[in-house]
Amino acid sequence: MKRIVNLNVNGLQYELAVEPNDILADVLREQLHLTGVKKGCDDGDCGACSVLCDGKVIPSCTTLACEVEGRKIITIEGVRQGAELHPVQQAFIDCFAIQCGFCTPGMVLASIALLEENPDPTEEEIRDYLRGNICRCTGYTKIIDAINQAKEVLKQQKEAQ
């Protein structure tokens, strides 16, 4: 039996009919057409389905849609800052940290969450934070370079305020 849930996704309110066992990844992809959310493992182990929930990274493939009612969900489609890409997105482009792109949305969201929690992480802290995100293409070096570039841009933006 479907129930109505109110979801806040990328700053917009949605009233959606969902089954009690509908997972968030499916609702985001199928009902809201937010295809940046990828389904890789269906176990919450690969990070491809990652979204931010109240600023924290969660696996949308193991989260029920009804569990996040009333919480703030951000997908890769919601991280732009107006017409500008988020500094993490731009750094991923600048540092060639994107290969096939399958893991990229989850990596970017995890990187944003990391830099919100820790604006100046070491390489070891970056690697530790990203341990839940699997990339089979880049070898992580360029991803770490991108996060380091983004942290410097974010520091400069904060100093300019």
Buried (B, 14 or more C-beta within 10 A) or exposed (E): EEEEBEBBBBEEEBEBEBBEEBBBBBBBBEBBEBEBBBBBBEEBBBBBBBBBBEEEBBBBBBBBBBEBBEBBBBBBBBBEEEEEBBBBBBBBEBBEBBBEEBBBBBBBBBBBBBBEEEEEBEEEBBBEBBEBBBBEBBEBEBBBBBBBBBBEBBBEEEEEE
